[in-house]
């Protein structure tokens, strides 16, 4: 039997028009779930204090100005392009770091910080104490 009723349409707003409350309702990924490639990240301070003494952060992956998934919630550090800024590597530590144009702005309605890198897209590591954001070349 074919269901002819249409599914209710969920309005998806631009991140700049969403409140912090709306952004916190975005579903959370599993700690090691691969959510694919995205183009920016929203930083959300939490009310939890990490063992380091710093407040933890949660993050939302964004693609085309639309929220995809919440990513962490337990991290006290955000490493841009991985720990040390070398990107994703294995073996010997690279001898140089590429130069990127990182940018941060503040979203209009939620007042949360939004980070992106001109002309680059991202993927993330696992949701651990140190959260790694990697540039995808």
N, CA and C atoms as a LAMMPS dump frame, in Angstrom:
ITEM: TIMESTEP
0
ITEM: NUMBER OF ATOMS
411
ITEM: BOX BOUNDS ff ff ff
-5.0000000000000000e+02 5.0000000000000000e+02
-5.0000000000000000e+02 5.0000000000000000e+02
-5.0000000000000000e+02 5.0000000000000000e+02
ITEM: ATOMS id mol type element x y z
1 1 1 N 0.845 -1.178 0
2 1 2 C 0 0 0
3 1 3 C 0.89 1.239 0
4 2 1 N 0.532 2.201 -0.791
5 2 2 C 1.3 3.442 -0.913
6 2 3 C 0.697 4.489 0.009
7 3 1 N 1.547 5.142 0.767
8 3 2 C 1.113 6.221 1.647
9 3 3 C 1.097 7.514 0.843
10 4 1 N -0.09 8.053 0.591
11 4 2 C -0.214 9.269 -0.211
12 4 3 C -0.132 10.535 0.632
13 5 1 N -0.13 10.378 1.944
14 5 2 C -0.002 11.554 2.797
15 5 3 C 1.432 12.038 2.762
16 6 1 N 1.613 13.314 2.639
17 6 2 C 2.981 13.845 2.621
18 6 3 C 3.474 14.011 4.052
19 7 1 N 4.77 13.863 4.204
20 7 2 C 5.399 14.066 5.512
21 7 3 C 5.346 15.546 5.852
22 8 1 N 5.202 15.875 7.141
23 8 2 C 5.203 17.294 7.506
24 8 3 C 6.562 17.914 7.158
25 9 1 N 6.499 19.128 6.662
26 9 2 C 7.735 19.813 6.293
27 9 3 C 8.329 20.481 7.528
28 10 1 N 9.619 20.247 7.726
29 10 2 C 10.32 20.868 8.834
30 10 3 C 11.057 22.072 8.278
31 11 1 N 10.793 23.22 8.859
32 11 2 C 11.462 24.425 8.391
33 11 3 C 12.906 24.416 8.871
34 12 1 N 13.808 24.523 7.928
35 12 2 C 15.225 24.594 8.263
36 12 3 C 15.661 26.035 8.023
37 13 1 N 16.192 26.642 9.083
38 13 2 C 16.595 28.037 8.999
39 13 3 C 18.098 28.16 8.854
40 14 1 N 18.497 29.29 8.346
41 14 2 C 19.908 29.643 8.326
42 14 3 C 20.393 29.764 9.766
43 15 1 N 21.643 29.373 10.013
44 15 2 C 22.187 29.442 11.375
45 15 3 C 22.147 30.853 11.943
46 16 1 N 22.204 31.87 11.097
47 16 2 C 22.202 33.249 11.566
48 16 3 C 20.835 33.681 12.096
49 17 1 N 19.795 32.926 11.753
50 17 2 C 18.431 33.256 12.187
51 17 3 C 17.95 32.375 13.333
52 18 1 N 18.786 31.429 13.774
53 18 2 C 18.39 30.495 14.826
54 18 3 C 18.814 30.995 16.203
55 19 1 N 17.965 30.749 17.193
56 19 2 C 18.304 31.082 18.575
57 19 3 C 19.245 30.012 19.129
58 20 1 N 19.861 30.314 20.254
59 20 2 C 20.709 29.313 20.902
60 20 3 C 19.877 28.098 21.279
61 21 1 N 18.659 28.317 21.75
62 21 2 C 17.771 27.213 22.121
63 21 3 C 17.502 26.315 20.911
64 22 1 N 17.222 26.91 19.76
65 22 2 C 16.98 26.117 18.546
66 22 3 C 18.227 25.334 18.143
67 23 1 N 19.38 25.958 18.249
68 23 2 C 20.627 25.282 17.888
69 23 3 C 20.914 24.111 18.826
70 24 1 N 20.569 24.256 20.103
71 24 2 C 20.797 23.174 21.059
72 24 3 C 19.859 21.987 20.829
73 25 1 N 18.818 22.173 20.036
74 25 2 C 17.898 21.083 19.703
75 25 3 C 18.388 20.23 18.533
76 26 1 N 19.477 20.639 17.886
77 26 2 C 20.051 19.866 16.782
78 26 3 C 20.508 18.517 17.341
79 27 1 N 20.266 17.453 16.604
80 27 2 C 20.626 16.123 17.101
81 27 3 C 22.139 15.967 17.22
82 28 1 N 22.542 15.137 18.173
83 28 2 C 23.957 14.908 18.464
84 28 3 C 24.43 13.637 17.763
85 29 1 N 25.634 13.69 17.186
86 29 2 C 26.218 12.503 16.565
87 29 3 C 26.745 11.568 17.653
88 30 1 N 26.987 10.325 17.276
89 30 2 C 27.704 9.411 18.159
90 30 3 C 29.141 9.912 18.275
91 31 1 N 29.839 9.614 19.343
92 31 2 C 31.168 10.179 19.609
93 31 3 C 32.164 9.894 18.481
94 32 1 N 31.976 8.794 17.747
95 32 2 C 32.916 8.441 16.681
96 32 3 C 32.247 8.398 15.306
97 33 1 N 31.06 8.939 15.183
98 33 2 C 30.31 8.926 13.925
99 33 3 C 30.946 9.855 12.889
100 34 1 N 31.077 9.377 11.672
101 34 2 C 31.584 10.187 10.567
102 34 3 C 30.401 10.909 9.94
103 35 1 N 30.366 12.231 10.052
104 35 2 C 29.244 13 9.498
105 35 3 C 29.562 13.575 8.132
106 36 1 N 30.726 13.27 7.598
107 36 2 C 31.094 13.766 6.278
108 36 3 C 31.732 15.146 6.331
109 37 1 N 31.724 15.8 5.2
110 37 2 C 32.395 17.087 5.015
111 37 3 C 31.401 18.225 5.249
112 38 1 N 31.873 19.304 5.86
113 38 2 C 31.039 20.483 6.096
114 38 3 C 31.901 21.727 5.936
115 39 1 N 31.293 22.922 6.014
116 39 2 C 32.071 24.125 5.697
117 39 3 C 32.279 25.125 6.826
118 40 1 N 31.651 24.922 7.973
119 40 2 C 31.917 25.803 9.103
120 40 3 C 31.472 25.135 10.399
121 41 1 N 31.759 25.799 11.513
122 41 2 C 31.534 25.212 12.834
123 41 3 C 31.029 26.296 13.777
124 42 1 N 30.01 25.957 14.563
125 42 2 C 29.522 26.853 15.617
126 42 3 C 30.087 26.351 16.938
127 43 1 N 30.575 27.277 17.756
128 43 2 C 31.124 26.944 19.071
129 43 3 C 30.084 27.293 20.128
130 44 1 N 29.746 26.311 20.967
131 44 2 C 28.746 26.518 22.027
132 44 3 C 29.383 26.235 23.382
133 45 1 N 29.568 27.256 24.214
134 45 2 C 30.076 26.991 25.558
135 45 3 C 29.033 26.207 26.353
136 46 1 N 29.48 25.279 27.18
137 46 2 C 28.561 24.533 28.043
138 46 3 C 28.664 25.09 29.458
139 47 1 N 27.943 24.489 30.382
140 47 2 C 28.032 24.873 31.791
141 47 3 C 28.887 23.898 32.585
142 48 1 N 29.535 22.961 31.882
143 48 2 C 30.343 21.956 32.561
144 48 3 C 31.805 22.383 32.593
145 49 1 N 32.441 22.09 33.708
146 49 2 C 33.866 22.39 33.854
147 49 3 C 34.654 21.097 33.661
148 50 1 N 35.641 21.156 32.807
149 50 2 C 36.518 20.021 32.502
150 50 3 C 37.516 19.851 33.641
151 51 1 N 38.146 18.68 33.744
152 51 2 C 39.185 18.449 34.759
153 51 3 C 40.309 19.48 34.679
154 52 1 N 40.516 20.056 33.489
155 52 2 C 41.565 21.06 33.286
156 52 3 C 41.243 22.38 33.983
157 53 1 N 39.977 22.559 34.373
158 53 2 C 39.549 23.813 34.985
159 53 3 C 38.877 24.756 33.989
160 54 1 N 38.916 24.405 32.702
161 54 2 C 38.273 25.221 31.679
162 54 3 C 36.874 24.684 31.394
163 55 1 N 35.991 25.552 30.932
164 55 2 C 34.641 25.147 30.573
165 55 3 C 34.685 24.349 29.28
166 56 1 N 33.865 23.297 29.197
167 56 2 C 33.818 22.502 27.969
168 56 3 C 32.988 23.214 26.899
169 57 1 N 33.177 22.751 25.669
170 57 2 C 32.465 23.32 24.526
171 57 3 C 31.761 22.207 23.766
172 58 1 N 30.676 22.577 23.143
173 58 2 C 30.02 21.725 22.168
174 58 3 C 30.184 22.438 20.832
175 59 1 N 29.961 21.717 19.745
176 59 2 C 30.148 22.278 18.416
177 59 3 C 29.028 21.788 17.523
178 60 1 N 28.665 22.606 16.538
179 60 2 C 27.698 22.198 15.532
180 60 3 C 28.349 22.322 14.169
181 61 1 N 28.316 21.237 13.405
182 61 2 C 28.799 21.264 12.025
183 61 3 C 27.749 21.963 11.169
184 62 1 N 28.217 22.775 10.218
185 62 2 C 27.33 23.558 9.363
186 62 3 C 27.721 23.344 7.903
187 63 1 N 26.713 23.165 7.065
188 63 2 C 26.956 23.044 5.617
189 63 3 C 25.963 23.951 4.907
190 64 1 N 26.474 24.83 4.058
191 64 2 C 25.634 25.778 3.315
192 64 3 C 24.743 26.597 4.255
193 65 1 N 25.3 27.014 5.38
194 65 2 C 24.621 27.83 6.396
195 65 3 C 23.473 27.117 7.109
196 66 1 N 23.416 25.783 7.001
197 66 2 C 22.397 25.004 7.69
198 66 3 C 23.067 24.046 8.664
199 67 1 N 22.524 23.915 9.883
200 67 2 C 23.136 23.021 10.873
201 67 3 C 22.98 21.558 10.484
202 68 1 N 24.032 20.767 10.74
203 68 2 C 23.987 19.335 10.421
204 68 3 C 23.821 18.506 11.694
205 69 1 N 24.809 18.588 12.594
206 69 2 C 24.818 17.772 13.822
207 69 3 C 25.6 18.495 14.909
208 70 1 N 25.21 18.224 16.16
209 70 2 C 26.054 18.607 17.296
210 70 3 C 27.149 17.56 17.389
211 71 1 N 28.342 17.981 17.826
212 71 2 C 29.503 17.121 17.663
213 71 3 C 30.199 16.643 18.928
214 72 1 N 30.157 17.369 20.032
215 72 2 C 31.024 16.978 21.142
216 72 3 C 30.361 17.203 22.484
217 73 1 N 30.612 18.334 23.102
218 73 2 C 30.051 18.643 24.407
219 73 3 C 30.975 18.351 25.559
220 74 1 N 32.108 17.688 25.29
221 74 2 C 33.006 17.299 26.382
222 74 3 C 34.416 17.861 26.217
223 75 1 N 34.623 18.706 25.223
224 75 2 C 35.976 19.157 24.889
225 75 3 C 36.307 20.505 25.519
226 76 1 N 37.52 20.587 26.076
227 76 2 C 37.964 21.86 26.641
228 76 3 C 38.916 22.598 25.702
229 77 1 N 39.27 21.954 24.573
230 77 2 C 40.197 22.551 23.611
231 77 3 C 39.688 22.262 22.196
232 78 1 N 39.782 23.247 21.309
233 78 2 C 39.512 23.061 19.889
234 78 3 C 40.831 23.227 19.151
235 79 1 N 41.272 22.173 18.471
236 79 2 C 42.521 22.221 17.702
237 79 3 C 42.177 22.468 16.234
238 80 1 N 42.573 23.641 15.723
239 80 2 C 42.315 23.985 14.332
240 80 3 C 43.303 23.268 13.438
241 81 1 N 42.78 22.495 12.522
242 81 2 C 43.544 21.628 11.633
243 81 3 C 44.402 20.631 12.411
244 82 1 N 43.802 20.076 13.461
245 82 2 C 44.461 19.04 14.246
246 82 3 C 45.425 19.605 15.271
247 83 1 N 45.892 18.745 16.153
248 83 2 C 46.848 19.156 17.183
249 83 3 C 48.126 19.635 16.507
250 84 1 N 48.524 20.849 16.815
251 84 2 C 49.72 21.429 16.211
252 84 3 C 49.479 22.133 14.894
253 85 1 N 48.265 22 14.314
254 85 2 C 47.963 22.669 13.058
255 85 3 C 48.54 21.995 11.826
256 86 1 N 48.984 20.741 11.96
257 86 2 C 49.603 20.027 10.841
258 86 3 C 48.598 19.279 9.968
259 87 1 N 47.334 19.28 10.324
260 87 2 C 46.359 18.491 9.593
261 87 3 C 46.357 17.06 10.101
262 88 1 N 45.789 16.17 9.318
263 88 2 C 45.753 14.757 9.699
264 88 3 C 46.995 14.082 9.141
265 89 1 N 47.817 13.531 10.002
266 89 2 C 49.07 12.918 9.567
267 89 3 C 49.371 11.72 10.439
268 90 1 N 50.288 10.896 9.98
269 90 2 C 50.763 9.77 10.786
270 90 3 C 52.259 9.638 10.535
271 91 1 N 52.961 9.001 11.456
272 91 2 C 54.412 8.856 11.313
273 91 3 C 55.14 10.039 11.915
274 92 1 N 56.156 10.514 11.251
275 92 2 C 56.956 11.641 11.746
276 92 3 C 56.161 12.94 11.699
277 93 1 N 56.44 13.807 12.659
278 93 2 C 55.786 15.115 12.684
279 93 3 C 56.202 15.893 11.444
280 94 1 N 55.225 16.471 10.713
281 94 2 C 55.576 17.265 9.528
282 94 3 C 56.511 18.416 9.893
283 95 1 N 57.3 18.851 8.934
284 95 2 C 58.275 19.92 9.189
285 95 3 C 57.73 21.302 8.865
286 96 1 N 56.553 21.383 8.27
287 96 2 C 55.964 22.692 7.973
288 96 3 C 54.454 22.632 8.149
289 97 1 N 53.867 23.818 8.295
290 97 2 C 52.419 23.939 8.434
291 97 3 C 51.9 24.799 7.288
292 98 1 N 50.837 24.355 6.642
293 98 2 C 50.254 25.209 5.598
294 98 3 C 49.608 26.441 6.235
295 99 1 N 49.487 27.509 5.474
296 99 2 C 48.864 28.743 5.957
297 99 3 C 47.423 28.77 5.469
298 100 1 N 46.493 29.019 6.392
299 100 2 C 45.079 29.095 6.057
300 100 3 C 44.499 30.397 6.589
301 101 1 N 43.394 30.82 5.988
302 101 2 C 42.727 32.051 6.404
303 101 3 C 41.535 31.717 7.301
304 102 1 N 41.811 31.521 8.604
305 102 2 C 40.761 31.213 9.578
306 102 3 C 39.984 32.484 9.893
307 103 1 N 38.672 32.338 10.079
308 103 2 C 37.8 33.471 10.379
309 103 3 C 36.801 33.087 11.455
310 104 1 N 36.459 34.046 12.31
311 104 2 C 35.437 33.845 13.334
312 104 3 C 34.499 35.044 13.29
313 105 1 N 33.2 34.769 13.283
314 105 2 C 32.221 35.836 13.434
315 105 3 C 31.232 35.431 14.522
316 106 1 N 30.303 36.3 14.825
317 106 2 C 29.325 36.052 15.884
318 106 3 C 27.938 36.033 15.242
319 107 1 N 27.219 34.944 15.43
320 107 2 C 25.907 34.797 14.805
321 107 3 C 24.914 35.822 15.354
322 108 1 N 24.097 36.343 14.472
323 108 2 C 23.196 37.455 14.792
324 108 3 C 22.229 37.156 15.94
325 109 1 N 21.479 36.066 15.845
326 109 2 C 20.429 35.81 16.836
327 109 3 C 20.954 35.109 18.091
328 110 1 N 21.768 34.067 17.916
329 110 2 C 22.229 33.276 19.065
330 110 3 C 23.409 33.892 19.793
331 111 1 N 24.14 34.772 19.105
332 111 2 C 25.365 35.404 19.641
333 111 3 C 26.499 34.397 19.853
334 112 1 N 26.4 33.223 19.228
335 112 2 C 27.45 32.208 19.336
336 112 3 C 28.538 32.458 18.302
337 113 1 N 29.734 31.953 18.581
338 113 2 C 30.841 32.114 17.651
339 113 3 C 30.746 31.083 16.532
340 114 1 N 31.112 31.512 15.339
341 114 2 C 31.038 30.716 14.112
342 114 3 C 32.404 30.81 13.442
343 115 1 N 33.004 29.664 13.134
344 115 2 C 34.352 29.64 12.573
345 115 3 C 34.345 28.971 11.202
346 116 1 N 35.12 29.549 10.291
347 116 2 C 35.279 28.97 8.964
348 116 3 C 36.633 29.36 8.419
349 117 1 N 36.997 28.751 7.303
350 117 2 C 38.288 28.994 6.669
351 117 3 C 38.015 29.234 5.185
352 118 1 N 38.415 30.377 4.68
353 118 2 C 38.092 30.766 3.31
354 118 3 C 38.489 29.678 2.304
355 119 1 N 37.502 29.244 1.541
356 119 2 C 37.732 28.276 0.475
357 119 3 C 37.999 26.85 0.925
358 120 1 N 37.808 26.54 2.202
359 120 2 C 38.11 25.193 2.716
360 120 3 C 36.87 24.552 3.31
361 121 1 N 36.905 23.229 3.38
362 121 2 C 35.859 22.447 4.026
363 121 3 C 36.512 21.602 5.1
364 122 1 N 35.691 21.039 5.995
365 122 2 C 36.216 20.363 7.174
366 122 3 C 35.663 18.959 7.352
367 123 1 N 36.366 18.229 8.198
368 123 2 C 35.863 17 8.809
369 123 3 C 36.366 17.042 10.249
370 124 1 N 35.785 16.199 11.093
371 124 2 C 36.164 16.232 12.506
372 124 3 C 36.647 14.875 12.979
373 125 1 N 37.413 14.924 14.075
374 125 2 C 37.838 13.707 14.736
375 125 3 C 36.763 13.259 15.709
376 126 1 N 37.139 12.351 16.574
377 126 2 C 36.207 11.817 17.567
378 126 3 C 35.946 12.848 18.66
379 127 1 N 34.838 12.698 19.349
380 127 2 C 34.467 13.608 20.427
381 127 3 C 35.228 13.214 21.684
382 128 1 N 36.377 13.809 21.871
383 128 2 C 37.233 13.538 23.024
384 128 3 C 37.5 14.841 23.769
385 129 1 N 38.325 14.783 24.788
386 129 2 C 38.672 15.96 25.568
387 129 3 C 39.254 17.059 24.686
388 130 1 N 40.139 16.692 23.77
389 130 2 C 40.676 17.63 22.781
390 130 3 C 39.932 17.377 21.471
391 131 1 N 39.278 18.403 20.931
392 131 2 C 38.47 18.247 19.733
393 131 3 C 39.244 18.744 18.525
394 132 1 N 39.378 17.895 17.504
395 132 2 C 40.157 18.248 16.331
396 132 3 C 39.262 18.525 15.119
397 133 1 N 39.49 19.674 14.513
398 133 2 C 38.835 20.082 13.281
399 133 3 C 39.887 20.027 12.187
400 134 1 N 39.644 19.248 11.131
401 134 2 C 40.634 19.066 10.066
402 134 3 C 40.159 19.695 8.762
403 135 1 N 41.069 20.369 8.081
404 135 2 C 40.795 20.88 6.746
405 135 3 C 40.896 19.719 5.761
406 136 1 N 39.935 19.671 4.848
407 136 2 C 39.942 18.663 3.789
408 136 3 C 40.478 19.324 2.538
409 137 1 N 41.581 18.806 2.031
410 137 2 C 42.193 19.38 0.823
411 137 3 C 41.54 18.826 -0.416
